Amino acid sequence: MLKAVRIAIDCRLADSSGVGVYLRGCLPYFLESPHTFTLFGDPAVLHGLAPDADERKREIIPCAVRPFSLSELCAFPRRLRDAINRADRYYSPYFNLPGGITAPVYTTIHDIIFPDMPELTSRAGLAARMWFYRRAFRRSRTVFTVSQFSKSRIAHFLGNAAPIVVTRSAVQPALQGGAPKGVTKKETVLFIGNIKKHKGLPCLLDGFFRARAEGLAHRLVIVGEKDNFRSSDAGSLRDLAHTDPSAVEFTGRVPPESLK
């Protein structure tokens, strides 16, 4: 029988995109396990993620300290640090670790894209990220990642000192099951993901504009904020600015039920 333990989880990014989506997918399943949890982050967000969870199984502690900050490294709140260290395990869904953690550490490193694509940041930015990567890897009993490809790149840059285990992303409960009733297909191309230059959106836009010029009737729907669109491809931005608004739509952030 699985021995129940207390697990402390960093949930400060639970309301963000990217890592937040990953964490929101995992948390409901964590809370169904026999373990108990210390969760720290925004209480309003955490109570909303699993409203039916047994409150006896989770302790929620407010924490507004920014990830990857000097405060996280050097001045993490003592009360919270002590609560984490009383746990049997500490899990971070990203590669940032507060200072003073002595509980056994487990982390998820989703990718190690920056040394593969150094153009995404400055030299100083790359050096800082690699320091955080190496620190998390060195401190972790086990590193989880989301694909065999990411596992191979993590091993390439960081080595094999810690076991690297592939655990693919969970599916949020709201996205499970069959298609909603009454949904009809539309001539639509849908993009879901962070609006960042390494996500391939400029490539999609280039192909979409070319196809439109050849008679494609479909619309492109981008789940994300137009104001957050960042790209080194100035041509894509220029084309986007002069495109018929009915051809490309930015939805902004949508809840899982609407996304489904």
Salt bridges, closest charged atoms under 4 A:
ASP10 OD2 - ARG12 NH2 2.67
ASP15 OD1 - ARG253 NH2 3.55
ASP54 OD2 - ARG56 NH2 3.00
GLU55 OE2 - HIS47 ND1 3.97
GLU55 OE2 - ARG58 NH2 2.72
GLU72 OE2 - ARG12 NH2 2.48
ASP82 OD2 - ARG78 NE 3.85
ASP116 OD1 - ARG153 NH2 2.85
ASP206 OD2 - ARG210 NE 3.28
GLU249 OE1 - ARG219 NH2 2.60
